[in-house]
Amino acid sequence: MTRCHCSGVVSGKKPNSSVPALLTRIAKLAPTASTAAFAESSEVTSSSIAWPLMSPATCAAPSVLTSPTQTSAPSAARRSAIAAPIPLAPPVTSAFLPSSRMPGSIDLPPLRSQETMHVALLAGGTGGAKLAAGMQEEIGSGLTVVANTADDVETLGVHVSPDPDLCTYWLTGEIDEERGWGLRDDTFTVMGRMADIGAPNWFSLGDRDLAACLYRAEFMREGGRQTDAVAQIARGLGIEAAVLPMCDEAVRTKVLTEHGRRELQEYLILDGGQPRVDGVELDGIAEARPTAEVVNAFRTADLIVLGPSNPVISIGPILAVPGMREAIDASPAPVVAVSPYVGGQVLKGPTNKFMEALGRPTTAAGVASLYTGLIDAMVVDEDDPDPPPAELPTLAAKTLMDGAGGRVRLARTVLDYGQTLIDA
């Protein structure tokens, strides 16, 4: 069952909104009475920013657009050291569905009724990755996932990119759903041996998971782009959808806690996401730019979706890349956000701590306030006891992605709702 709450008529893209510039530090803000009041009263200073994450400067879109399926090889130097580490896989052209690798059955078999639709999905973390898997079942190669890379980490000589890899493993159907990360039935022989000889093992990688990290690290050391490394990994694993890093520059999320400044992965894993969050910093964000592939994904999209991910540390860094919001706003496609709150609760992760650090309500309306001026509508959970954002058209539907069927159901709901906005 779905319910539609329309506080206004959506007709194409909204005009550009005036937004404050982004600085690199997000300090704790006082709670606001309403999202509208916050938008009117927020001020930007040298030590704090008003959320949502805004681009620090308008960035012109790259003039040359390249296909995300093209892989630029690393520099010729030391080429023999990585001679053809992974043969280039041909683009996926068959009707192969990754769900065939998934355990269990799908109670809503994908109909590919939206096969001609092109969707750009911003994602990070489990919620966005699960929605990506459902959307791939519906539109196949029409899906492009723009993944957060601000929680990447270099450890034990490899480059770990949690969100692009998480999306990739959900799209292949190889994800370990019980753990929520890594590959199903993976082994940890290498990490166990590393621990035996005294290496830090707080960031655990399975053996098959490690393979992708090794490939990406060597590819980038030889001068290749992260975008091309991720594209090659996706092709090699037979994914229909495209997975794009948000940028090729290094951006890293730092969490300001009551105990000091922490790397995001340290906060999530070593600290268990428990300490109070006082703010967030994005190191390297000023130098970052959306890639030509990302800009092209927005330019050619029929629909842009902000996934049900943590709006501060998953979607926020993507939107903070200078020029990212401008690229989205330049697209004729409507923009729909999916609330991460199910029945008024977040199913996984410390989303509420980060929302509270920004002085925002821990509700769908609070999430919508972070996307002010960007989104045209929002999908909220039908069992959410909190009122939806008053300033936006909303669709209330079942958003719990319980199994493969639940992922397809939500994907279909979002796509159908998006189609109504396209037709408006």
C-alpha positions, 0 to 999 in steps of 0.5 A: 500500500502506498500513500502520496502526500503532495504539498505542491506540484512537481513539474520538471526540475526546480530552479537553482536555489541559493545555497551557502558555500561549504567549508570543510568543518561541520560543528554541532548546531543548535536544534531547529524548530523546523526545516524551513526555519533552519534554512532561513536562519543558518549561517556559515562561519570559518569554523562551522557550516550549515548543512546540507553539504554544499559545494565549496565552489561552482565547478564547471563540468568536464568538457570531455565525457568518457564512457565508464566502461572504458578503462585507462591502463596505468602508466607504462612504468613498471608495466611488466610488474602488473602485466594483464593482472585481470583480462579485460572482460567484455561488457555484459550484454546477456540477460544474466541476472545476478539474483540467480546467485542469491540464496532463496527466491524473489517473491516479486520477479523482476519484469524489466518493465522500466528497461528503457529508464536510466537512473543515477543512484547516489549510494553508500552503506547497506541501505543504498547498496540494497536498493541498487541491487533491487534496481538492477533487477528492474532496469539492468544496465540502465542503472549507474551507482555513484558511490561514496569514497570518503570512507576509503582507507589504506591499510596493510598496503591495499586500498580498501573502498568499502562503499563501492565494493559493498555496492558491487557485492550486492549487485553480484549477489555475493554479499554476506547478508548475515554480516552485512559486508564482505563476501558470502563463504569467504575465508580469512586465511591471509588476515589470520596469518597477518595477525599471527605475525603481529600485523594490526587486524582490526580492519578485517578483509576476507581473502576474495575481498582482498583480491579486489583491494590488491588489484585496485591498489596496484592499478592506482599505484601505476597511475590508473584512476580509481574510476577505471579500477572500479569499472574493471572490477565490476566488469570482471564480476559480470555486473550489469549496472555501472558503479562509479566512485564519486571522484578520483581525488582522495577525500577522507571523512574524519569524525569529531568525537568527545574523545578527539578526532577519529578516522571514520573506520576507526570510529565505526569499528574500533569505537563501535560507533558509540562515542558522541559525535560533535562534528565531521570533517572532509579532508581533501574535499576542496580539491575533489571534482566529479568525474566526467563519468559521474557528470555524464550519468546525471546528464543522461539520467531520466531519474536521480535517486538519493538512496536510503543511506546515512545522509551525513557520512554516506550521501553527504560527502558525495554532495560535498564534492565541488560541482556535484550539486551543480551537475545534479541541478543541471540535469533535467531529471527529477531528484527523489530521496528515499528515507533511511527511517523504517517505522521511525527507526534506522535499521543499522549504523549510527545515523542518529548520532550524526543527525544530532551532531548537526542539530537535525531531527532524527526523522525523514523530515530531518533528512529532507532538510539536509537536501534542501534545494536539491530534491523534488520529492521523497519516499518515506516508510508507510509505518513511520510515526513521524510526519513527512517533510511538509515542504515536499511531495512524498510517497508513503510506501513499505520501504523495508527491504526484507530479502530479495523480494523486498529490494525489488519491491522498493526499487519498483516503487521508487521507479514508478514514483519517479515516472510520475514525476517525469510525466508531470 
